[in-house]
Amino acid sequence: MPDPNRRRLSLFSLTLLVGLGMSSWITRTPDVRDALGASTAGMGLVLFGLSVGSMTGVLSAGPVVRRRGARPVILVGSLLVVAGVVVIGLAAAAGLAAGAFAGLLLVGLGGGLGEIGLNIEGAALEVESGRPVLPALHGSFSLGTVVGALVGIALTALDFPVVWHLLAMAAVMAALVAWAMPGIPAGTGREEVREAGESAPRERRPSVWRDGRLVLIGVVVLAMAFAEGAANDWLPLLMVDGHGMSATHGSLVYAGFAAAMTVGRFAGGPVVERFGRAAVLSVSAVCAIAGILAVVFAPSPVVAGVAVALWGLGASLGFPVAISAAGDDPERGAERVSAVATSGYLAFLVGPPLLGFLGEHLGLRLAMLAVVVLLVAAAFAARAAAPRPRVTPPGPPAPRPARAR
């Protein structure tokens, strides 16, 4: 069994890797778009590869972990992310939109597999060590996006070729995989195979979606994932095409969004403990709405760039806090979390082509109003994230105090 500190650093490194890969190509989106000669709607279809891959990875990871354990899922997912970044760079150099789609498909597939495997491994380490792991694990992804974005900004300013940028980043990511994987133990999350007839068949239970509270939490996750994904997919192009910024400044604005997400995730734990999940989710939705509206209707690029920080802070805690609320069930917590997480990835699936279609006809600035509509619904649905009331077992009524005579 690897040393707990080595295991923790390995998990953080592999999560950081995914953030590096994502932000490296996101900051070069305008250059990739130009290299491919794609329209706004065409880029929406290219980005659809990321969504399809992510959904496929998330849905397929659980059964594989139960059969093989988390370690091989993490390894395969990490290698697919590295391979996807390489393919995107080569496709941009060759001007092949289909190749860029394939690269994003690999990145999404690897990221989806890795997210499930890393969270299972992180939760196991949390139980074994008695120390919190998952908050910092999610923060490591955001930190990776900040580092990758800053590198991308610098290379964009230098007119460094996209293909060499992405190939160099892939080499760094591959080195992280080689260093980190020995620190991940085998067998975490694997279920023992039972002999036939050893246990009685399970009674079929009703769908978790029959719980109205869970449906409302699913709305929150859907909206928050849509808000986060819209920025990840479109923010550099939104600032370039919608506000007339240069590609370098557009990437800088995206780095600001990633930094706001990082700050929100690392600092959000005490805020949730102090004010509760429902209040934090409501305020987060309102904050994101204010940020997006300011970006859409800002009179100047500077105002829009500053407003992106509100957007990032508002979106930072939505997904993890809502997922925590979904798991607030002693019997079916894991099943509820899986269902709600799937609704979040549905937003990643339909978001890029939907916003690309709206952006082609209305412009990317007005297309973001679709995100606002969902966030308004989330602000009202957030009340469902309040802790479940504790049911007191029935007992004899308490005796009434005697009246004074």
Disulfide bonds with the S-S distance in Angstrom:
none
